């Protein structure tokens, strides 16, 4: 497979001086044939000027054959028969459409990515694919679909599992590697890629929101109960250790039950004071 190679043109300034000075001696001859030949040569000189802007390039071909690429910015002159194609080397942003796909568990999700890329090999970008910009868009969509099918949206049972929502760095790294493999064929360098939008599809969003809320409630309850057990254990030990009260097993069980209710209840508890009749 051919790759880009650099072409070194000559400076355009001496040729510009020649183009300015050349018509005068030709005009002084007074011969029509010399004028015609001189005018043709003048057009050839003028047709060889090339201007390359910063972070730009010129891809040169001669009668269908690739000659090279000018990457250096400036004012140059080259063979006027070269066909010169402009190709920008600037970094470009691409934000994909929000695709509706299924994740690893088959849940429908909506996902979109942001891609930062630039042309690295001008020969491949110009001649290996029909339209490299369209190629980037299509291959990005294909990579996003593959990524979504390789990971679950969120944790279910295994909290060490890599997921789209919780493992952003790992997922973006996989996405970047996949895109570079796909786009490298067209001479494209992937500078950065990341998930720009991620959500459940509307038809299951409400149900998944309830599941997430339930998981949050269970997790919070677990922490509350775990903390309450420690507080009750400490309270009973302190009461008995300081000799404040000696509790029988039935009394200890009642105390523990009351403390757990007070500490774990969502509502404020109302104390009941027992008094002897």
Secondary structure, 3 states (H helix, E strand, C coil): CCCCCECCCEEHHHHHHHHHHHHHHHHHHCCHHHHHHHHHHHHHHHHCEEEECCCEEEEEEECCEEEEEECCCEEEECCCCCEEEEEECCCEEEECCCEEEECCCCCEEEEEEEEEEEECCHHHHHHCCCCHHHHHHHHHHHHHHHHHHHCECCCCCCCCCCECCCCHHHHHHHHHHHHHHHHHHHCEEEEEEEEEEEEECHHHHHHHHHHHHHHHHHHHHHHHHHHHHHHHHHHHHHHHHCCCCCCCHHHHHHHHHHHHHHHHCCCCCCCCCCCCC
